[in-house]
Amino acid sequence: MLFCKFKGSSECSPPLATRALLFRQQQEAEVTGANRAYHCHSYSQAYENRQREQHQARRKLCVASVICTFFMIAEITGKYVCGHIAGSLAVLSDAAHILVDLTGFLISLLSLCLTSKPPTKQCTFGWHRAEILGALMSMIIVWMVTGVLIYLACMRLLHPDYDIDATVMLITSACAVLTNILLSLILHQTGPGHSHGAQALSNASLQAAFVHAIGDLFQSISVLISALIIFFKPQYKIADPICTFVFSIFVLATTITILRDILTILMEGTSKGFAYDAVKARILTVEKVESVHDLHVWALTMNQTALSAHIATADSTDSQKILRDVTQALFEQYSFHSITIQIESGQDQKPDCVFCQEPRD
């Protein structure tokens, strides 16, 4: 030890073979650390949001189903209590839509159970689209029931020989208003703070249920208004089928937005909050990225968006670092479900390639 101390550091250094081994071990440790940080599924925010969203959706739908069942039994305990005695088509309409809501809630719960199933070799993305199919089925049921109610309202306008018990109608509609307010509050979705891809807690099944509840709320209010009119002016019983018409138009209007979202997802469209040009611009900000082509951004559900892209770089020798940087940049700004990037050399690009062309607006 004394010899080394006086001879200087050059003579105290370990042998060349030992230094090479230490250097190699250091490099391996750095690579291992980099790989651990880069692992393709290290960014679990989207998955965690999805798990939290599904748990909240199940809980809210279960509570709403219990309330809906209780009120439906109280309202149509036999149509003799609220239907034949009251004689109101609007009351029957409200009871029918509560039954439809309950059916929709159960369909939504079933679809959420299916989405929890793991991927298979046949369904490699999993069963996430079951949520969308369940919401679509729920919307179809709403349109079918609305069509039947419009037909019944037309028959009442053509054959106005019916009686209405305004008192029963008034009590029933007031209870329906309170119930639908409660259902709307329960089913209302509250997302996280402002961020790109903030729809991480948006659930198609829950959104469909909320649309039903809001539609029924306005319908119940309109029934309550018609009940007040008939209670004070019995000769204006035509307000009952007119109320049904107004509600039918409104409920169809409320389904347009969610129906458009459902069709966008089924057509592999881009989700809200994921603008194509903005995503591409974000990728191009990464160092050494020359161009982006064959970029695809599509939605599996309302809160699960996937991305794939080909990236041309000037330095293909550093492709792993570029891949890490692009992936990190995208996950920092967007809540993607999965990202697949293919790194290519800028020299291999073909400007006339059909598949590499920029999509139209």
BALOBA-1460 file (C-alpha; in Angstrom, 3 decimals):
// residues 361
<rec num="1" residu="m" x="0.000" y="0.000" z="0.000"/>
<rec num="2" residu="l" x="2.819" y="2.393" z="0.786"/>
<rec num="3" residu="f" x="4.469" y="1.576" z="-2.542"/>
<rec num="4" residu="c" x="1.350" y="2.415" z="-4.427"/>
<rec num="5" residu="k" x="0.855" y="5.596" z="-2.532"/>
<rec num="6" residu="f" x="4.227" y="6.959" z="-3.406"/>
<rec num="7" residu="k" x="4.435" y="5.639" z="-6.904"/>
<rec num="8" residu="g" x="1.369" y="7.553" z="-8.034"/>
<rec num="9" residu="s" x="-2.059" y="6.642" z="-9.320"/>
<rec num="10" residu="s" x="-0.885" y="5.312" z="-12.655"/>
<rec num="11" residu="e" x="0.903" y="2.450" z="-10.995"/>
<rec num="12" residu="c" x="-1.891" y="1.873" z="-8.459"/>
<rec num="13" residu="s" x="-4.510" y="1.421" z="-11.187"/>
<rec num="14" residu="p" x="-5.944" y="-2.063" z="-11.644"/>
<rec num="15" residu="p" x="-4.712" y="-4.197" z="-14.548"/>
<rec num="16" residu="l" x="-6.047" y="-3.549" z="-18.028"/>
<rec num="17" residu="a" x="-8.204" y="-6.698" z="-18.051"/>
<rec num="18" residu="t" x="-9.778" y="-5.718" z="-14.748"/>
<rec num="19" residu="r" x="-10.527" y="-2.207" z="-15.988"/>
<rec num="20" residu="a" x="-12.105" y="-3.599" z="-19.135"/>
<rec num="21" residu="l" x="-14.289" y="-5.893" z="-17.049"/>
<rec num="22" residu="l" x="-15.367" y="-3.050" z="-14.786"/>
<rec num="23" residu="f" x="-16.127" y="-0.845" z="-17.788"/>
<rec num="24" residu="r" x="-18.201" y="-3.598" z="-19.397"/>
<rec num="25" residu="q" x="-20.122" y="-4.188" z="-16.171"/>
<rec num="26" residu="q" x="-20.822" y="-0.460" z="-15.904"/>
<rec num="27" residu="q" x="-22.123" y="-0.390" z="-19.475"/>
<rec num="28" residu="e" x="-24.340" y="-3.392" z="-18.827"/>
<rec num="29" residu="a" x="-25.722" y="-1.713" z="-15.706"/>
<rec num="30" residu="e" x="-26.485" y="1.456" z="-17.674"/>
<rec num="31" residu="v" x="-28.182" y="-0.532" z="-20.452"/>
<rec num="32" residu="t" x="-30.153" y="-2.534" z="-17.909"/>
<rec num="33" residu="g" x="-31.249" y="0.660" z="-16.197"/>
<rec num="34" residu="a" x="-32.190" y="2.245" z="-19.518"/>
<rec num="35" residu="n" x="-34.155" y="-0.814" z="-20.575"/>
<rec num="36" residu="r" x="-35.932" y="-0.903" z="-17.262"/>
<rec num="37" residu="a" x="-36.944" y="2.753" z="-17.680"/>
<rec num="38" residu="y" x="-37.922" y="2.257" z="-21.289"/>
<rec num="39" residu="h" x="-39.849" y="-1.018" z="-21.008"/>
<rec num="40" residu="c" x="-42.733" y="-0.741" z="-23.456"/>
<rec num="41" residu="h" x="-45.337" y="-1.075" z="-20.692"/>
<rec num="42" residu="s" x="-43.612" y="1.075" z="-18.080"/>
<rec num="43" residu="y" x="-46.089" y="3.890" z="-18.681"/>
<rec num="44" residu="s" x="-49.059" y="2.471" z="-16.793"/>
<rec num="45" residu="q" x="-51.087" y="5.669" z="-16.386"/>
<rec num="46" residu="a" x="-53.587" y="4.719" z="-19.097"/>
<rec num="47" residu="y" x="-54.011" y="1.247" z="-17.620"/>
<rec num="48" residu="e" x="-54.476" y="2.625" z="-14.111"/>
<rec num="49" residu="n" x="-57.032" y="5.138" z="-15.390"/>
<rec num="50" residu="r" x="-58.868" y="2.328" z="-17.148"/>
<rec num="51" residu="q" x="-59.008" y="0.168" z="-14.017"/>
<rec num="52" residu="r" x="-60.216" y="3.075" z="-11.894"/>
<rec num="53" residu="e" x="-62.807" y="4.066" z="-14.511"/>
<rec num="54" residu="q" x="-64.202" y="0.520" z="-14.763"/>
<rec num="55" residu="h" x="-64.478" y="0.242" z="-10.995"/>
<rec num="56" residu="q" x="-66.341" y="3.554" z="-10.770"/>
<rec num="57" residu="a" x="-68.618" y="2.615" z="-13.675"/>
<rec num="58" residu="r" x="-69.590" y="-0.724" z="-12.117"/>
<rec num="59" residu="r" x="-70.303" y="0.867" z="-8.755"/>
<rec num="60" residu="k" x="-72.425" y="3.654" z="-10.238"/>
<rec num="61" residu="l" x="-74.359" y="1.311" z="-12.520"/>
<rec num="62" residu="c" x="-75.098" y="-1.075" z="-9.642"/>
<rec num="63" residu="v" x="-76.435" y="1.730" z="-7.451"/>
<rec num="64" residu="a" x="-78.468" y="3.159" z="-10.343"/>
<rec num="65" residu="s" x="-79.924" y="-0.276" z="-11.128"/>
<rec num="66" residu="v" x="-81.115" y="-0.723" z="-7.545"/>
<rec num="67" residu="i" x="-82.769" y="2.706" z="-7.493"/>
<rec num="68" residu="c" x="-84.254" y="2.167" z="-10.930"/>
<rec num="69" residu="t" x="-85.694" y="-1.227" z="-9.942"/>
<rec num="70" residu="f" x="-87.229" y="0.175" z="-6.772"/>
<rec num="71" residu="f" x="-88.918" y="3.064" z="-8.546"/>
<rec num="72" residu="m" x="-90.046" y="0.923" z="-11.462"/>
<rec num="73" residu="i" x="-91.776" y="-1.494" z="-9.074"/>
<rec num="74" residu="a" x="-93.400" y="1.468" z="-7.321"/>
<rec num="75" residu="e" x="-94.493" y="3.028" z="-10.624"/>
<rec num="76" residu="i" x="-95.689" y="-0.019" z="-12.540"/>
<rec num="77" residu="t" x="-96.660" y="-2.424" z="-9.851"/>
<rec num="78" residu="g" x="-99.095" y="-3.516" z="-12.208"/>
<rec num="79" residu="k" x="-100.060" y="-1.045" z="-14.782"/>
<rec num="80" residu="y" x="-103.334" y="-0.755" z="-12.931"/>
<rec num="81" residu="v" x="-101.826" y="1.638" z="-10.407"/>
<rec num="82" residu="c" x="-100.102" y="4.112" z="-12.731"/>
<rec num="83" residu="g" x="-101.365" y="3.250" z="-16.149"/>
<rec num="84" residu="h" x="-104.968" y="2.173" z="-16.317"/>
<rec num="85" residu="i" x="-106.080" y="4.186" z="-13.326"/>
<rec num="86" residu="a" x="-104.210" y="7.332" z="-14.274"/>
<rec num="87" residu="g" x="-104.901" y="6.751" z="-17.952"/>
<rec num="88" residu="s" x="-101.854" y="8.810" z="-18.892"/>
<rec num="89" residu="l" x="-99.739" y="7.844" z="-21.873"/>
<rec num="90" residu="a" x="-97.012" y="10.099" z="-20.526"/>
<rec num="91" residu="v" x="-96.911" y="8.094" z="-17.269"/>
<rec num="92" residu="l" x="-96.753" y="4.854" z="-19.232"/>
<rec num="93" residu="s" x="-94.035" y="6.449" z="-21.326"/>
<rec num="94" residu="d" x="-92.041" y="7.310" z="-18.227"/>
<rec num="95" residu="a" x="-92.476" y="3.809" z="-16.793"/>
<rec num="96" residu="a" x="-91.442" y="2.258" z="-20.099"/>
<rec num="97" residu="h" x="-88.303" y="4.360" z="-20.247"/>
<rec num="98" residu="i" x="-87.367" y="3.444" z="-16.698"/>
<rec num="99" residu="l" x="-87.659" y="-0.194" z="-17.738"/>
<rec num="100" residu="v" x="-85.469" y="0.576" z="-20.747"/>
<rec num="101" residu="d" x="-82.972" y="2.329" z="-18.476"/>
<rec num="102" residu="l" x="-82.799" y="-0.710" z="-16.212"/>
<rec num="103" residu="t" x="-82.261" y="-2.939" z="-19.231"/>
<rec num="104" residu="g" x="-79.539" y="-0.591" z="-20.443"/>
<rec num="105" residu="f" x="-77.864" y="-0.606" z="-17.024"/>
<rec num="106" residu="l" x="-77.793" y="-4.403" z="-16.988"/>
<rec num="107" residu="i" x="-76.407" y="-4.519" z="-20.533"/>
<rec num="108" residu="s" x="-73.723" y="-2.026" z="-19.502"/>
<rec num="109" residu="l" x="-72.771" y="-4.112" z="-16.479"/>
<rec num="110" residu="l" x="-72.531" y="-7.215" z="-18.663"/>
<rec num="111" residu="s" x="-70.334" y="-5.397" z="-21.187"/>
<rec num="112" residu="l" x="-68.050" y="-4.162" z="-18.392"/>
<rec num="113" residu="c" x="-67.638" y="-7.741" z="-17.195"/>
<rec num="114" residu="l" x="-66.678" y="-8.782" z="-20.724"/>
<rec num="115" residu="t" x="-64.133" y="-5.977" z="-21.072"/>
<rec num="116" residu="s" x="-62.325" y="-7.321" z="-18.007"/>
<rec num="117" residu="k" x="-61.549" y="-10.591" z="-19.771"/>
<rec num="118" residu="p" x="-57.885" y="-10.993" z="-20.787"/>
<rec num="119" residu="p" x="-56.847" y="-10.976" z="-24.462"/>
<rec num="120" residu="t" x="-56.952" y="-14.186" z="-26.448"/>
<rec num="121" residu="k" x="-55.247" y="-15.304" z="-29.650"/>
<rec num="122" residu="q" x="-58.519" y="-14.611" z="-31.425"/>
<rec num="123" residu="c" x="-59.147" y="-11.252" z="-29.718"/>
<rec num="124" residu="t" x="-55.624" y="-9.931" z="-29.311"/>
<rec num="125" residu="f" x="-56.770" y="-6.492" z="-28.142"/>
<rec num="126" residu="g" x="-59.042" y="-8.050" z="-25.547"/>
<rec num="127" residu="w" x="-62.794" y="-7.549" z="-25.172"/>
<rec num="128" residu="h" x="-62.762" y="-3.768" z="-24.873"/>
<rec num="129" residu="r" x="-65.189" y="-3.250" z="-27.759"/>
<rec num="130" residu="a" x="-67.892" y="-5.088" z="-25.789"/>
<rec num="131" residu="e" x="-68.379" y="-1.793" z="-23.969"/>
<rec num="132" residu="i" x="-69.064" y="-0.012" z="-27.268"/>
<rec num="133" residu="l" x="-71.371" y="-2.744" z="-28.549"/>
<rec num="134" residu="g" x="-73.308" y="-2.617" z="-25.272"/>
<rec num="135" residu="a" x="-73.734" y="1.157" z="-25.589"/>
<rec num="136" residu="l" x="-74.859" y="0.759" z="-29.207"/>
<rec num="137" residu="m" x="-77.413" y="-1.867" z="-28.219"/>
<rec num="138" residu="s" x="-78.684" y="0.433" z="-25.491"/>
<rec num="139" residu="m" x="-79.138" y="3.285" z="-27.978"/>
<rec num="140" residu="i" x="-80.992" y="0.999" z="-30.405"/>
<rec num="141" residu="i" x="-83.406" y="-0.012" z="-27.631"/>
<rec num="142" residu="v" x="-84.053" y="3.657" z="-26.841"/>
<rec num="143" residu="w" x="-84.875" y="4.394" z="-30.481"/>
<rec num="144" residu="m" x="-87.204" y="1.374" z="-30.721"/>
<rec num="145" residu="v" x="-89.129" y="2.284" z="-27.564"/>
<rec num="146" residu="t" x="-89.347" y="5.916" z="-28.666"/>
<rec num="147" residu="g" x="-90.821" y="4.812" z="-31.978"/>
<rec num="148" residu="v" x="-93.492" y="2.777" z="-30.202"/>
<rec num="149" residu="l" x="-94.386" y="5.716" z="-27.947"/>
<rec num="150" residu="i" x="-94.675" y="8.062" z="-30.930"/>
<rec num="151" residu="y" x="-97.059" y="5.588" z="-32.539"/>
<rec num="152" residu="l" x="-99.203" y="5.439" z="-29.373"/>
<rec num="153" residu="a" x="-99.243" y="9.238" z="-29.153"/>
<rec num="154" residu="c" x="-100.478" y="9.443" z="-32.744"/>
<rec num="155" residu="m" x="-103.262" y="6.988" z="-31.950"/>
<rec num="156" residu="r" x="-104.358" y="9.118" z="-28.999"/>
<rec num="157" residu="l" x="-104.460" y="12.217" z="-31.178"/>
<rec num="158" residu="l" x="-106.597" y="10.351" z="-33.711"/>
<rec num="159" residu="h" x="-108.838" y="8.769" z="-31.061"/>
<rec num="160" residu="p" x="-109.159" y="11.196" z="-28.134"/>
<rec num="161" residu="d" x="-111.705" y="9.064" z="-26.223"/>
<rec num="162" residu="y" x="-109.661" y="8.503" z="-23.069"/>
<rec num="163" residu="d" x="-109.700" y="9.720" z="-19.472"/>
<rec num="164" residu="i" x="-106.787" y="10.814" z="-17.291"/>
<rec num="165" residu="d" x="-106.553" y="10.926" z="-13.501"/>
<rec num="166" residu="a" x="-104.512" y="14.095" z="-13.132"/>
<rec num="167" residu="t" x="-103.870" y="13.551" z="-9.413"/>
<rec num="168" residu="v" x="-102.208" y="10.158" z="-9.878"/>
<rec num="169" residu="m" x="-100.357" y="11.506" z="-12.894"/>
<rec num="170" residu="l" x="-99.115" y="14.495" z="-10.871"/>
<rec num="171" residu="i" x="-97.857" y="12.392" z="-7.967"/>
<rec num="172" residu="t" x="-96.180" y="9.851" z="-10.233"/>
<rec num="173" residu="s" x="-94.446" y="12.452" z="-12.383"/>
<rec num="174" residu="a" x="-93.178" y="14.345" z="-9.308"/>
<rec num="175" residu="c" x="-91.651" y="11.148" z="-7.948"/>
<rec num="176" residu="a" x="-90.152" y="10.450" z="-11.378"/>
<rec num="177" residu="v" x="-88.501" y="13.878" z="-11.451"/>
<rec num="178" residu="l" x="-86.849" y="13.284" z="-8.075"/>
<rec num="179" residu="t" x="-85.748" y="9.779" z="-9.065"/>
<rec num="180" residu="n" x="-84.229" y="10.900" z="-12.358"/>
<rec num="181" residu="i" x="-82.400" y="13.773" z="-10.662"/>
<rec num="182" residu="l" x="-80.884" y="11.231" z="-8.278"/>
<rec num="183" residu="l" x="-79.954" y="8.886" z="-11.150"/>
<rec num="184" residu="s" x="-78.376" y="11.737" z="-13.114"/>
<rec num="185" residu="l" x="-76.246" y="12.770" z="-10.138"/>
<rec num="186" residu="i" x="-75.110" y="9.186" z="-9.573"/>
<rec num="187" residu="l" x="-74.247" y="8.521" z="-13.210"/>
<rec num="188" residu="h" x="-72.530" y="11.843" z="-13.839"/>
<rec num="189" residu="q" x="-68.857" y="11.350" z="-14.715"/>
<rec num="190" residu="t" x="-66.179" y="13.552" z="-13.210"/>
<rec num="191" residu="g" x="-62.864" y="13.351" z="-15.013"/>
<rec num="192" residu="p" x="-59.413" y="14.427" z="-13.869"/>
<rec num="193" residu="g" x="-58.038" y="17.914" z="-14.176"/>
<rec num="194" residu="h" x="-57.304" y="19.553" z="-17.495"/>
<rec num="195" residu="s" x="-54.941" y="17.510" z="-19.627"/>
<rec num="196" residu="h" x="-54.610" y="16.161" z="-23.111"/>
<rec num="197" residu="g" x="-56.501" y="12.931" z="-23.311"/>
<rec num="198" residu="a" x="-58.559" y="13.917" z="-20.280"/>
<rec num="199" residu="q" x="-61.266" y="11.478" z="-21.343"/>
<rec num="200" residu="a" x="-59.343" y="8.800" z="-19.469"/>
<rec num="201" residu="l" x="-62.326" y="8.371" z="-17.157"/>
<rec num="202" residu="s" x="-64.968" y="8.515" z="-19.877"/>
<rec num="203" residu="n" x="-66.860" y="5.241" z="-20.115"/>
<rec num="204" residu="a" x="-69.202" y="4.502" z="-23.024"/>
<rec num="205" residu="s" x="-71.548" y="2.395" z="-20.904"/>
<rec num="206" residu="l" x="-71.756" y="5.036" z="-18.205"/>
<rec num="207" residu="q" x="-72.201" y="7.798" z="-20.772"/>
<rec num="208" residu="a" x="-75.090" y="5.917" z="-22.384"/>
<rec num="209" residu="a" x="-76.702" y="5.448" z="-18.974"/>
<rec num="210" residu="f" x="-76.260" y="9.140" z="-18.166"/>
<rec num="211" residu="v" x="-77.873" y="10.121" z="-21.479"/>
<rec num="212" residu="h" x="-80.844" y="7.915" z="-20.594"/>
<rec num="213" residu="a" x="-81.175" y="9.483" z="-17.167"/>
<rec num="214" residu="i" x="-80.982" y="13.042" z="-18.522"/>
<rec num="215" residu="g" x="-83.532" y="12.226" z="-21.217"/>
<rec num="216" residu="d" x="-85.888" y="10.739" z="-18.650"/>
<rec num="217" residu="l" x="-85.379" y="13.719" z="-16.364"/>
<rec num="218" residu="f" x="-86.570" y="16.169" z="-19.012"/>
<rec num="219" residu="q" x="-89.372" y="13.795" z="-19.964"/>
<rec num="220" residu="s" x="-90.482" y="13.606" z="-16.332"/>
<rec num="221" residu="i" x="-90.433" y="17.391" z="-16.098"/>
<rec num="222" residu="s" x="-92.574" y="17.626" z="-19.213"/>
<rec num="223" residu="v" x="-94.974" y="15.025" z="-17.775"/>
<rec num="224" residu="l" x="-95.150" y="17.045" z="-14.580"/>
<rec num="225" residu="i" x="-95.985" y="20.174" z="-16.572"/>
<rec num="226" residu="s" x="-98.695" y="18.363" z="-18.549"/>
<rec num="227" residu="a" x="-100.072" y="16.917" z="-15.282"/>
<rec num="228" residu="l" x="-100.348" y="20.418" z="-13.812"/>
<rec num="229" residu="i" x="-102.109" y="21.616" z="-16.958"/>
<rec num="230" residu="i" x="-104.599" y="18.718" z="-16.888"/>
<rec num="231" residu="f" x="-105.078" y="19.064" z="-13.109"/>
<rec num="232" residu="f" x="-106.182" y="22.695" z="-13.413"/>
<rec num="233" residu="k" x="-107.636" y="22.457" z="-16.943"/>
<rec num="234" residu="p" x="-109.017" y="18.915" z="-17.475"/>
<rec num="235" residu="q" x="-110.287" y="19.871" z="-20.950"/>
<rec num="236" residu="y" x="-106.656" y="20.219" z="-22.108"/>
<rec num="237" residu="k" x="-105.900" y="16.508" z="-21.852"/>
<rec num="238" residu="i" x="-104.316" y="16.712" z="-25.299"/>
<rec num="239" residu="a" x="-101.246" y="17.933" z="-23.411"/>
<rec num="240" residu="d" x="-100.572" y="14.269" z="-22.577"/>
<rec num="241" residu="p" x="-99.754" y="13.002" z="-26.125"/>
<rec num="242" residu="i" x="-98.123" y="16.340" z="-26.972"/>
<rec num="243" residu="c" x="-95.831" y="15.827" z="-23.987"/>
<rec num="244" residu="t" x="-94.931" y="12.407" z="-25.357"/>
<rec num="245" residu="f" x="-94.043" y="13.949" z="-28.731"/>
<rec num="246" residu="v" x="-91.841" y="16.590" z="-27.113"/>
<rec num="247" residu="f" x="-90.026" y="13.995" z="-25.055"/>
<rec num="248" residu="s" x="-89.528" y="11.709" z="-28.035"/>
<rec num="249" residu="i" x="-87.876" y="14.459" z="-30.048"/>
<rec num="250" residu="f" x="-85.675" y="15.382" z="-27.125"/>
<rec num="251" residu="v" x="-84.549" y="11.833" z="-26.331"/>
<rec num="252" residu="l" x="-83.624" y="11.213" z="-29.956"/>
<rec num="253" residu="a" x="-81.612" y="14.431" z="-29.954"/>
<rec num="254" residu="t" x="-79.734" y="13.428" z="-26.784"/>
<rec num="255" residu="t" x="-78.654" y="10.131" z="-28.350"/>
<rec num="256" residu="i" x="-77.066" y="11.735" z="-31.410"/>
<rec num="257" residu="t" x="-73.820" y="12.731" z="-29.675"/>
<rec num="258" residu="i" x="-73.098" y="9.362" z="-28.086"/>
<rec num="259" residu="l" x="-74.221" y="7.562" z="-31.254"/>
<rec num="260" residu="r" x="-71.714" y="9.618" z="-33.247"/>
<rec num="261" residu="d" x="-68.961" y="8.707" z="-30.761"/>
<rec num="262" residu="i" x="-69.881" y="5.022" z="-30.962"/>
<rec num="263" residu="l" x="-69.801" y="5.012" z="-34.760"/>
<rec num="264" residu="t" x="-66.461" y="6.855" z="-34.746"/>
<rec num="265" residu="i" x="-64.950" y="4.147" z="-32.561"/>
<rec num="266" residu="l" x="-66.423" y="1.318" z="-34.634"/>
<rec num="267" residu="m" x="-64.963" y="2.978" z="-37.746"/>
<rec num="268" residu="e" x="-61.494" y="3.067" z="-36.110"/>
<rec num="269" residu="g" x="-61.681" y="6.845" z="-35.871"/>
<rec num="270" residu="t" x="-59.547" y="9.186" z="-33.783"/>
<rec num="271" residu="s" x="-60.734" y="9.871" z="-30.245"/>
<rec num="272" residu="k" x="-61.522" y="13.298" z="-28.882"/>
<rec num="273" residu="g" x="-58.427" y="14.958" z="-27.467"/>
<rec num="274" residu="f" x="-56.093" y="13.232" z="-29.932"/>
<rec num="275" residu="a" x="-55.792" y="15.553" z="-32.923"/>
<rec num="276" residu="y" x="-53.803" y="13.927" z="-35.739"/>
<rec num="277" residu="d" x="-51.793" y="17.037" z="-36.611"/>
<rec num="278" residu="a" x="-50.963" y="17.757" z="-32.960"/>
<rec num="279" residu="v" x="-49.758" y="14.207" z="-32.333"/>
<rec num="280" residu="k" x="-47.595" y="14.297" z="-35.459"/>
<rec num="281" residu="a" x="-46.153" y="17.682" z="-34.507"/>
<rec num="282" residu="r" x="-45.269" y="16.323" z="-31.062"/>
<rec num="283" residu="i" x="-43.322" y="13.449" z="-32.612"/>
<rec num="284" residu="l" x="-41.441" y="15.813" z="-34.930"/>
<rec num="285" residu="t" x="-40.215" y="17.843" z="-31.964"/>
<rec num="286" residu="v" x="-38.076" y="14.904" z="-30.843"/>
<rec num="287" residu="e" x="-34.412" y="15.302" z="-31.735"/>
<rec num="288" residu="k" x="-33.170" y="13.467" z="-34.862"/>
<rec num="289" residu="v" x="-36.689" y="12.709" z="-36.125"/>
<rec num="290" residu="e" x="-36.856" y="13.794" z="-39.768"/>
<rec num="291" residu="s" x="-40.354" y="12.751" z="-40.788"/>
<rec num="292" residu="v" x="-43.381" y="10.761" z="-39.729"/>
<rec num="293" residu="h" x="-45.542" y="8.647" z="-42.031"/>
<rec num="294" residu="d" x="-48.067" y="5.828" z="-41.816"/>
<rec num="295" residu="l" x="-49.311" y="7.430" z="-38.599"/>
<rec num="296" residu="h" x="-52.484" y="5.820" z="-37.237"/>
<rec num="297" residu="v" x="-54.389" y="6.978" z="-34.165"/>
<rec num="298" residu="w" x="-57.531" y="5.003" z="-33.400"/>
<rec num="299" residu="a" x="-59.801" y="4.304" z="-30.458"/>
<rec num="300" residu="l" x="-60.509" y="0.920" z="-28.909"/>
<rec num="301" residu="t" x="-62.989" y="2.526" z="-26.526"/>
<rec num="302" residu="m" x="-63.771" y="6.086" z="-25.491"/>
<rec num="303" residu="n" x="-60.802" y="6.094" z="-23.131"/>
<rec num="304" residu="q" x="-58.343" y="3.728" z="-24.809"/>
<rec num="305" residu="t" x="-56.490" y="5.085" z="-27.814"/>
<rec num="306" residu="a" x="-53.749" y="3.266" z="-29.698"/>
<rec num="307" residu="l" x="-51.018" y="4.703" z="-31.927"/>
<rec num="308" residu="s" x="-48.699" y="3.264" z="-34.543"/>
<rec num="309" residu="a" x="-46.270" y="5.166" z="-36.751"/>
<rec num="310" residu="h" x="-43.190" y="4.901" z="-38.949"/>
<rec num="311" residu="i" x="-40.456" y="7.401" z="-38.119"/>
<rec num="312" residu="a" x="-37.603" y="8.309" z="-40.452"/>
<rec num="313" residu="t" x="-34.390" y="9.362" z="-38.716"/>
<rec num="314" residu="a" x="-31.057" y="10.754" z="-39.819"/>
<rec num="315" residu="d" x="-29.091" y="8.585" z="-37.384"/>
<rec num="316" residu="s" x="-30.197" y="4.952" z="-37.436"/>
<rec num="317" residu="t" x="-27.375" y="3.926" z="-35.089"/>
<rec num="318" residu="d" x="-29.134" y="5.658" z="-32.199"/>
<rec num="319" residu="s" x="-32.586" y="4.250" z="-32.957"/>
<rec num="320" residu="q" x="-33.206" y="2.910" z="-29.435"/>
<rec num="321" residu="k" x="-32.683" y="6.315" z="-27.860"/>
<rec num="322" residu="i" x="-34.944" y="7.938" z="-30.457"/>
<rec num="323" residu="l" x="-37.582" y="5.286" z="-29.768"/>
<rec num="324" residu="r" x="-37.401" y="5.985" z="-26.041"/>
<rec num="325" residu="d" x="-37.587" y="9.750" z="-26.569"/>
<rec num="326" residu="v" x="-40.589" y="9.556" z="-28.905"/>
<rec num="327" residu="t" x="-42.445" y="7.168" z="-26.615"/>
<rec num="328" residu="q" x="-41.753" y="9.308" z="-23.567"/>
<rec num="329" residu="a" x="-42.787" y="12.493" z="-25.362"/>
<rec num="330" residu="l" x="-46.106" y="10.971" z="-26.393"/>
<rec num="331" residu="f" x="-46.912" y="9.470" z="-23.006"/>
<rec num="332" residu="e" x="-46.087" y="12.730" z="-21.255"/>
<rec num="333" residu="q" x="-48.673" y="14.636" z="-23.278"/>
<rec num="334" residu="y" x="-51.279" y="11.976" z="-24.110"/>
<rec num="335" residu="s" x="-52.862" y="9.047" z="-22.316"/>
<rec num="336" residu="f" x="-52.339" y="6.365" z="-24.960"/>
<rec num="337" residu="h" x="-53.326" y="2.774" z="-24.316"/>
<rec num="338" residu="s" x="-50.473" y="1.488" z="-26.496"/>
<rec num="339" residu="i" x="-47.797" y="2.943" z="-28.787"/>
<rec num="340" residu="t" x="-45.999" y="1.097" z="-31.577"/>
<rec num="341" residu="i" x="-43.136" y="2.898" z="-33.340"/>
<rec num="342" residu="q" x="-41.100" y="1.639" z="-36.282"/>
<rec num="343" residu="i" x="-37.747" y="3.383" z="-36.820"/>
<rec num="344" residu="e" x="-36.550" y="3.702" z="-40.409"/>
<rec num="345" residu="s" x="-33.655" y="5.349" z="-42.205"/>
<rec num="346" residu="g" x="-34.380" y="8.523" z="-44.111"/>
<rec num="347" residu="q" x="-32.603" y="7.068" z="-47.153"/>
<rec num="348" residu="d" x="-35.120" y="4.231" z="-47.420"/>
<rec num="349" residu="q" x="-38.141" y="6.502" z="-47.919"/>
<rec num="350" residu="k" x="-40.169" y="6.462" z="-51.147"/>
<rec num="351" residu="p" x="-42.078" y="9.710" z="-51.730"/>
<rec num="352" residu="d" x="-44.457" y="8.000" z="-54.181"/>
<rec num="353" residu="c" x="-45.446" y="5.195" z="-51.782"/>
<rec num="354" residu="v" x="-49.244" y="4.995" z="-51.497"/>
<rec num="355" residu="f" x="-49.176" y="3.895" z="-47.878"/>
<rec num="356" residu="c" x="-46.849" y="6.706" z="-46.794"/>
<rec num="357" residu="q" x="-49.052" y="9.543" z="-48.052"/>
<rec num="358" residu="e" x="-50.541" y="12.053" z="-45.635"/>
<rec num="359" residu="p" x="-54.255" y="11.376" z="-44.992"/>
<rec num="360" residu="r" x="-56.811" y="13.923" z="-46.112"/>
<rec num="361" residu="d" x="-58.450" y="16.344" z="-43.696"/>
